[in-house]
Amino acid sequence: MWSENELIYLQDNYHLKTVRVISKEMGRPLQAVMSKAHRLGISDLVIQKLLRSGKKAEALARKKAGGSYCPFLTTRFGFETPGYQPLYTGR
């Protein structure tokens, strides 16, 4: 079970430190840190780049989009268009 302080620490430092450093500091396995970051939605590389460059509002807007960006989403009619893929598909 993750405590509230651990979750806050992970969200604040995931884009600043490597996963290995965070896992050693928290005393958690590497895979657990990566899995929790994925579940929190902070493991997206584009979001990390935005946070590193100081564009927190843009990163939060991208995170709230409800999924990950996919360059080719196939619609039910067979057309491929770029857009956001919902979190519940493709798993």
Backbone as a printed PyTorch tensor [residue, N CA C, xyz], in Angstrom:
tensor([[[  0.8430,  -1.1790,   0.0000],
         [  0.0000,   0.0000,   0.0000],
         [  0.8890,   1.2430,   0.0000]],

        [[  0.5930,   2.1570,  -0.8610],
         [  1.3700,   3.3880,  -0.9790],
         [  0.7650,   4.4540,  -0.0750]],

        [[  1.6090,   5.1380,   0.6780],
         [  1.1200,   6.2190,   1.5280],
         [  0.9350,   7.4920,   0.6990]],

        [[  0.2240,   8.4290,   1.2630],
         [ -0.0250,   9.7020,   0.5660],
         [  1.2760,  10.4560,   0.3270]],

        [[  2.1970,  10.4170,   1.2840],
         [  3.4910,  11.0960,   1.1290],
         [  4.3150,  10.4820,   0.0040]],

        [[  4.2570,   9.1520,  -0.1390],
         [  4.9930,   8.4870,  -1.2150],
         [  4.4340,   8.8720,  -2.5870]],

        [[  3.1200,   8.9590,  -2.6800],
         [  2.5070,   9.3390,  -3.9530],
         [  2.8700,  10.7740,  -4.3300]],

        [[  2.8470,  11.6710,  -3.3540],
         [  3.2110,  13.0680,  -3.6160],
         [  4.6720,  13.1630,  -4.0300]],

        [[  5.5400,  12.4200,  -3.3340],
         [  6.9650,  12.4190,  -3.6730],
         [  7.1810,  11.8930,  -5.0910]],

        [[  6.4650,  10.8330,  -5.4510],
         [  6.6070,  10.2560,  -6.7900],
         [  6.1450,  11.2380,  -7.8620]],

        [[  5.0340,  11.8900,  -7.6350],
         [  4.5240,  12.8490,  -8.6120],
         [  5.4270,  14.0650,  -8.7530]],

        [[  6.0300,  14.5070,  -7.6580],
         [  6.8820,  15.6920,  -7.7040],
         [  8.2660,  15.4140,  -8.2720]],

        [[  8.7560,  14.1750,  -8.1710],
         [ 10.1320,  13.8930,  -8.5400],
         [ 10.3090,  12.9520,  -9.7260]],

        [[  9.2280,  12.4050, -10.2670],
         [  9.3590,  11.4240, -11.3490],
         [  9.9990,  12.0310, -12.5930]],

        [[  9.7200,  13.2740, -12.8630],
         [ 10.2860,  13.9110, -14.0530],
         [ 11.6660,  14.5020, -13.7910]],

        [[ 12.1180,  14.5190, -12.5380],
         [ 13.4180,  15.0980, -12.1990],
         [ 14.5040,  14.0460, -11.9830]],

        [[ 14.1350,  12.8950, -11.4500],
         [ 15.1020,  11.8550, -11.1130],
         [ 14.8240,  10.6020, -11.9250]],

        [[ 15.8030,   9.7050, -11.9640],
         [ 15.5970,   8.4320, -12.6540],
         [ 14.7790,   7.5050, -11.7670]],

        [[ 14.2290,   6.4850, -12.3790],
         [ 13.4010,   5.5320, -11.6390],
         [ 14.2540,   4.7610, -10.6380]],

        [[ 15.4960,   4.4720, -11.0000],
         [ 16.3850,   3.7510, -10.0820],
         [ 16.6410,   4.5520,  -8.8100]],

        [[ 16.8880,   5.8380,  -8.9570],
         [ 17.1520,   6.6890,  -7.7960],
         [ 15.9070,   6.7690,  -6.9130]],

        [[ 14.7560,   6.9540,  -7.5310],
         [ 13.5110,   7.0520,  -6.7660],
         [ 13.2320,   5.7430,  -6.0300]],

        [[ 13.4470,   4.6070,  -6.6910],
         [ 13.1660,   3.3250,  -6.0440],
         [ 14.1070,   3.0840,  -4.8660]],

        [[ 15.3690,   3.5040,  -4.9880],
         [ 16.2930,   3.3530,  -3.8640],
         [ 15.9140,   4.2720,  -2.7070]],

        [[ 15.5270,   5.5040,  -3.0120],
         [ 15.1510,   6.4490,  -1.9590],
         [ 13.8750,   6.0230,  -1.2350]],

        [[ 12.9480,   5.4250,  -1.9720],
         [ 11.6760,   5.0310,  -1.3760],
         [ 11.7290,   3.6260,  -0.7780]],

        [[ 12.7330,   2.8510,  -1.1530],
         [ 12.8110,   1.4760,  -0.6730],
         [ 11.7860,   0.5670,  -1.3280]],

        [[ 11.4650,   0.8720,  -2.5720],
         [ 10.4860,   0.0900,  -3.3360],
         [ 11.1800,  -0.5670,  -4.5240]],

        [[ 10.6490,  -1.6790,  -5.0130],
         [ 11.2220,  -2.2860,  -6.2200],
         [ 11.0610,  -1.3620,  -7.4280]],

        [[ 11.9700,  -1.5040,  -8.3670],
         [ 11.9710,  -0.6830,  -9.5710],
         [ 10.6580,  -0.8140, -10.3380]],

        [[ 10.1900,  -2.0460, -10.4850],
         [  8.9570,  -2.2920, -11.2300],
         [  7.7460,  -1.6810, -10.5340]],

        [[  7.7610,  -1.6420,  -9.2070],
         [  6.6360,  -1.0500,  -8.4720],
         [  6.5490,   0.4470,  -8.7300]],

        [[  7.6940,   1.1190,  -8.7730],
         [  7.7140,   2.5600,  -9.0340],
         [  7.2430,   2.8420, -10.4560]],

        [[  7.7190,   2.0580, -11.4090],
         [  7.3140,   2.2590, -12.8060],
         [  5.8220,   1.9840, -12.9870]],

        [[  5.3260,   0.9500, -12.3450],
         [  3.9050,   0.6020, -12.4540],
         [  3.0220,   1.6780, -11.8360]],

        [[  3.4200,   2.1820, -10.6730],
         [  2.6250,   3.2250, -10.0140],
         [  2.6340,   4.5150, -10.8330]],

        [[  3.7770,   4.8560, -11.4280],
         [  3.8480,   6.0440, -12.2740],
         [  2.9480,   5.8950, -13.4910]],

        [[  2.8950,   4.7050, -14.0320],
         [  2.0160,   4.4640, -15.1780],
         [  0.5510,   4.6000, -14.7720]],

        [[  0.2020,   4.0650, -13.6120],
         [ -1.1870,   4.1620, -13.1320],
         [ -1.5790,   5.5970, -12.8090]],

        [[ -0.6040,   6.3840, -12.3410],
         [ -0.8850,   7.7890, -12.0290],
         [ -0.9190,   8.6600, -13.2870]],

        [[ -0.4100,   8.1340, -14.3890],
         [ -0.4140,   8.8730, -15.6440],
         [  0.7370,   9.8460, -15.7970]],

        [[  1.8250,   9.6270, -15.0700],
         [  2.9670,  10.5430, -15.1490],
         [  4.1410,   9.9280, -15.8820]],

        [[  3.9610,   8.7420, -16.4590],
         [  5.0770,   8.0860, -17.1310],
         [  5.1900,   8.4730, -18.6060]],

        [[  4.2860,   9.2850, -19.0990],
         [  4.3100,   9.7250, -20.4960],
         [  5.5320,  10.6120, -20.7310]],

        [[  6.3350,  10.2920, -21.7420],
         [  7.5650,  11.0430, -22.0020],
         [  7.2880,  12.4890, -22.3860]],

        [[  6.2140,  12.7390, -23.1050],
         [  5.8860,  14.1080, -23.5050],
         [  5.5340,  14.9430, -22.2770]],

        [[  4.7910,  14.3550, -21.3550],
         [  4.4440,  15.0610, -20.1230],
         [  5.6980,  15.3540, -19.3150]],

        [[  6.6280,  14.4000, -19.2630],
         [  7.8770,  14.6210, -18.5380],
         [  8.6700,  15.7740, -19.1440]],

        [[  8.7400,  15.8410, -20.4670],
         [  9.4670,  16.9350, -21.1220],
         [  8.8160,  18.2830, -20.8310]],

        [[  7.4890,  18.3110, -20.8280],
         [  6.7850,  19.5560, -20.5140],
         [  7.0510,  19.9940, -19.0800]],

        [[  7.0630,  19.0400, -18.1580],
         [  7.3250,  19.3750, -16.7610],
         [  8.7560,  19.8540, -16.5620]],

        [[  9.7130,  19.2240, -17.2570],
         [ 11.1090,  19.6470, -17.1420],
         [ 11.3190,  21.0600, -17.6680]],

        [[ 10.5630,  21.4300, -18.6870],
         [ 10.7140,  22.7670, -19.2650],
         [  9.8690,  23.8070, -18.5280]],

        [[  9.1560,  23.4040, -17.4840],
         [  8.4030,  24.3580, -16.6660],
         [  6.9950,  24.6390, -17.1470]],

        [[  6.4760,  23.8480, -18.0600],
         [  5.1240,  24.0500, -18.5880],
         [  4.1430,  23.1260, -17.8750]],

        [[  3.9460,  23.3740, -16.5800],
         [  3.1180,  22.4960, -15.7660],
         [  1.6490,  22.5370, -16.1860]],

        [[  1.1410,  23.7000, -16.5360],
         [ -0.2700,  23.8140, -16.9330],
         [ -0.5490,  23.0080, -18.2020]],

        [[  0.3660,  23.0820, -19.1620],
         [  0.1880,  22.3330, -20.4120],
         [  0.2800,  20.8260, -20.1610]],

        [[  1.1680,  20.4260, -19.2480],
         [  1.3050,  19.0070, -18.9140],
         [  0.0500,  18.4910, -18.2200]],

        [[ -0.5190,  19.2850, -17.3210],
         [ -1.7420,  18.8710, -16.6400],
         [ -2.9190,  18.7980, -17.6070]],

        [[ -2.9600,  19.7100, -18.5730],
         [ -4.0330,  19.6700, -19.5680],
         [ -3.9200,  18.4120, -20.4150]],

        [[ -2.7020,  18.0370, -20.7410],
         [ -2.4960,  16.8170, -21.5240],
         [ -2.8620,  15.5840, -20.7020]],

        [[ -2.5450,  15.6230, -19.4110],
         [ -2.8570,  14.4910, -18.5450],
         [ -4.3590,  14.3280, -18.3800]],

        [[ -5.0890,  15.4430, -18.3240],
         [ -6.5340,  15.3920, -18.1320],
         [ -7.2790,  14.9950, -19.4000]],

        [[ -6.5640,  14.8370, -20.4950],
         [ -7.2250,  14.4650, -21.7410],
         [ -7.8270,  13.0710, -21.6590]],

        [[ -7.3980,  12.2910, -20.6740],
         [ -8.0380,  11.0090, -20.4490],
         [ -7.4420,   9.8590, -21.2110]],

        [[ -6.2210,   9.9510, -21.6090],
         [ -5.6050,   8.8540, -22.3280],
         [ -4.2520,   9.2460, -22.8650]],

        [[ -3.7550,   8.4480, -23.7680],
         [ -2.4600,   8.7360, -24.3600],
         [ -2.6510,   9.1140, -25.8230]],

        [[ -1.7710,   9.9690, -26.3240],
         [ -1.8820,  10.4210, -27.7040],
         [ -1.4440,   9.3190, -28.6380]],

        [[ -2.2180,   9.0800, -29.6450],
         [ -1.9100,   8.0550, -30.6340],
         [ -1.9610,   8.7060, -32.0150]],

        [[ -0.8980,   8.5580, -32.8350],
         [ -0.8960,   9.2130, -34.1450],
         [ -1.8670,   8.6000, -35.1450]],

        [[ -2.3440,   7.3900, -34.8650],
         [ -3.2700,   6.7580, -35.8030],
         [ -4.3320,   5.9700, -35.0380]],

        [[ -5.4460,   6.5850, -34.8170],
         [ -6.5850,   5.8930, -34.2140],
         [ -7.5090,   5.4430, -35.3310]],

        [[ -7.8510,   4.1890, -35.3290],
         [ -8.7420,   3.6700, -36.3590],
         [-10.1740,   3.7830, -35.8590]],

        [[-10.9830,   4.4920, -36.6090],
         [-12.3860,   4.6310, -36.2360],
         [-13.1380,   3.3710, -36.6250]],

        [[-14.3750,   3.2980, -36.2310],
         [-15.1390,   2.0860, -36.5500],
         [-15.4540,   1.9780, -38.0350]],

        [[-15.2570,   3.0600, -38.7860],
         [-15.4770,   3.0210, -40.2260],
         [-14.1910,   2.7700, -40.9890]],

        [[-13.0690,   2.5610, -40.2780],
         [-11.8130,   2.2230, -40.9320],
         [-10.9190,   3.4010, -41.2300]],

        [[-11.3060,   4.6170, -40.8380],
         [-10.4680,   5.7820, -41.0890],
         [ -9.4410,   5.9180, -39.9680]],

        [[ -8.2290,   6.3320, -40.3250],
         [ -7.1970,   6.5460, -39.3250],
         [ -6.9950,   8.0300, -39.1090]],

        [[ -7.2050,   8.4770, -37.8770],
         [ -7.0470,   9.8870, -37.5400],
         [ -6.2230,   9.9940, -36.2670]],

        [[ -5.4270,  11.0570, -36.1310],
         [ -4.6860,  11.2210, -34.8750],
         [ -5.6030,  11.6940, -33.7620]],

        [[ -5.2590,  11.3090, -32.5380],
         [ -6.0630,  11.7440, -31.4070],
         [ -5.6580,  11.0500, -30.1330]],

        [[ -6.4650,  11.2260, -29.1020],
         [ -6.1850,  10.6230, -27.8050],
         [ -6.9040,   9.2920, -27.6910]],

        [[ -6.1580,   8.2880, -27.2460],
         [ -6.7260,   6.9720, -27.0360],
         [ -7.1680,   6.8730, -25.5820]],

        [[ -8.4020,   6.4880, -25.3190],
         [ -8.8660,   6.3710, -23.9300],
         [ -8.0270,   5.3770, -23.1400]],

        [[ -7.9870,   5.5670, -21.8190],
         [ -7.1880,   4.6900, -20.9700],
         [ -7.6840,   3.2550, -20.9730]],

        [[ -8.9780,   3.0220, -21.1640],
         [ -9.5300,   1.6950, -21.0320],
         [ -9.4000,   0.8530, -22.3010]],

        [[ -8.8700,   1.3960, -23.3940],
         [ -8.7070,   0.6040, -24.6140],
         [ -7.2490,   0.2140, -24.7890]],

        [[ -7.0360,  -0.8240, -25.4880],
         [ -5.6850,  -1.2190, -25.8530],
         [ -4.8870,  -1.8740, -24.7340]],

        [[ -5.5580,  -2.3920, -23.7270],
         [ -4.8320,  -3.0680, -22.6290],
         [ -5.0780,  -4.5230, -22.6370]]])
